[in-house]
């Protein structure tokens, strides 16, 4: 036993010298050579072994990211044994933790999301205490298009029952009136300052439903619509009257062309919020594209009643009214006006009446917003009706 202990101490001193000399590869080789001895050593020796292995892998921060992550594992192993080496390992972990956070902030500011993700996720794994880091990791992974990682972290947050509720500390700058959020640790000092007023704290809203929606969104990106709907349904269990969740479901049903469930989702939204202008516009467009022109016009008419000063609904109304014209004109051109004069004249009048009706909505929209679509559409429609003066007016706006 004495010989074994002496051998361990001698090798550990050699490793320590190699690390201090920057001979990290040699140190790692020596460490590997005594692994079998350390497995049966006392706790103090084990703590020092894992501490030195962590240092050799870390290489004073010059190592690759994968080696730094391995160094973290070994520093954490060292913490399991109560000794001086454990305390030194903890100091290294704190330095790495701070370094990762600094690198995360730089990468995130530069929109280097792949690196930002690895730093914030790895910082969280060191202590696994500040769950907001895991939430940020899920968000950043999504931005970096690391979808499986994002899914994994959102599920982890759900398992942890993370809600993201926290107290924020706020005061207003006396000179500028700007509202500033302060860290908790500074709050007692800030309250003694004469620079601020209206000191207050408040509780932030729960992020629980948002986490389910974000997870659903990531599943939708990888075209896993079944799981995407599943997590929206779980979100609805938390808040059955949340319009945003229902609209998320409706969007998926549009993508999958599941019109039955789409109608159920949007009708539920309209039960909760019958004056939802944007939804009514979207419903009008969807029904127009499906060929349900009567329903489309019903929805857009409700939208116009709610806000007749918004050009969007007026343009959509004009497009819905105009929808049958192409087929009617094809039919008109297939008729011999000399052999079927009455039919031809009747169809021609019907087309012109439809165009005149659509022009009315397009011109109302034009009075509110002059854009290229409206100018071009009105020029063409007035041309078909033979309204030369108006056609030239809109044509002049394009020159």
Buried (B, 14 or more C-beta within 10 A) or exposed (E): EEEEEEEBEEBBEBBBEBBEEEBBEBBBEBBEEBEEBBEEBEEBBBBBBBBBBBBBBBBEEEBEEEBBBBBBBBBBBBBEBEBEBBEBBBEBBEEBBEBBBEBBEEBBEEEBBEBBBBBBBBBBBBEEEEBEBBBBBBBBBBBBEBBEBBBBBBBBBBEEEBBBEEEEBBBBEEEEEEEEEBEEEEBEEBEEEEEBEEBEEEEEEBBBBBBBBBBBBBBBBEEBBEBBBBBBEBBBEEBEEBBBBBBBBBBBBBEBEBBEBBBBBBEBBBEEEEEBBEBBBBBBBBBBEEEBBEBBBBBBBBBBEBBEEBBBBBBBBBBBBBBBBEEBBEEBEEBEEEEEEEBBEEBBEBBBEBBBEBBBBBBBBBEBEEEEEBBBBBBEBBBBBEBEEBBEBBBEBEE
